[in-house]
Amino acid sequence: MAETITIHVRCFSHVKQALQTDMLDLQLPAGATTAQAEQRLREMAGGQLDTVPFRIALNKNFINTEQALNENDELALIPPVQGG
């Protein structure tokens, strides 16, 4: 069994601004969860996302609970809609 997995992260709005990319690959320990991935991405943003709530989509489906991640999963953190 692999010691790490790689997931693909799609970045929108605040996340895209904070991480300065619209997509990135993220390596995590095997058995990592969506909550662990979210925490890692918040850390990578250097505090810019600390107060931003997200909806999480895993493989293009919104989820409401923490889930285990697998190699090549796609994760998206979707911040609130901005408008004006």
C-alpha positions in Angstrom: 0.0 0.0 0.0 1.3 3.5 -0.9 2.3 5.8 1.9 0.9 8.8 0.2 -1.8 9.7 -2.2 -2.2 12.5 -4.7 -5.5 14.3 -5.0 -6.4 17.1 -7.5 -7.7 20.3 -6.0 -9.8 22.8 -8.0 -9.6 26.3 -6.6 -12.3 29.0 -7.0 -12.8 32.6 -5.8 -11.1 33.2 -2.4 -9.2 29.9 -2.6 -7.9 30.7 -6.1 -6.8 34.1 -4.9 -5.1 32.8 -1.7 -3.3 30.0 -3.4 -2.7 31.8 -6.7 -3.8 28.9 -8.9 -7.0 27.4 -10.2 -5.8 23.8 -9.8 -3.1 22.0 -7.9 -2.1 18.5 -6.9 -1.8 17.8 -3.2 0.1 14.9 -1.6 -1.4 13.6 1.6 -0.8 10.5 3.8 -2.6 7.4 2.7 -5.9 7.3 4.6 -6.3 11.1 4.7 -9.7 12.6 4.8 -11.5 15.6 3.3 -11.1 17.5 6.6 -7.3 16.9 6.6 -7.1 18.1 3.0 -9.1 21.2 3.9 -6.8 21.9 6.8 -3.7 21.5 4.7 -5.1 23.9 2.1 -6.0 26.5 4.8 -2.4 26.2 6.1 -1.0 26.7 2.6 -3.0 29.9 2.3 -1.1 31.4 5.2 -4.2 32.5 7.2 -6.0 34.1 4.2 -8.8 31.4 4.4 -9.1 31.0 8.1 -12.5 32.7 8.4 -13.9 31.6 5.0 -16.6 28.8 5.2 -16.6 26.2 2.4 -18.9 23.7 0.7 -16.8 20.7 -0.2 -17.2 18.8 -3.4 -15.6 15.4 -3.8 -15.4 14.1 -7.3 -18.0 16.7 -8.4 -20.5 15.8 -5.7 -21.2 18.0 -2.6 -20.6 16.2 0.6 -21.8 17.0 4.1 -19.5 14.8 6.2 -15.8 14.0 6.3 -14.9 11.3 3.9 -11.7 9.2 3.2 -9.7 10.3 0.1 -8.3 8.0 -2.6 -5.6 8.4 -5.2 -6.6 10.8 -7.9 -9.8 12.1 -6.2 -10.8 15.6 -7.1 -11.6 18.0 -4.3 -13.1 21.5 -4.6 -13.5 24.0 -1.7 -16.3 26.2 -2.8 -16.6 29.5 -0.9 -19.8 31.5 -0.6 -21.0 33.2 -3.7 -19.9 36.8 -4.1 -22.2 39.3 -5.7 -23.2 42.8 -5.8 
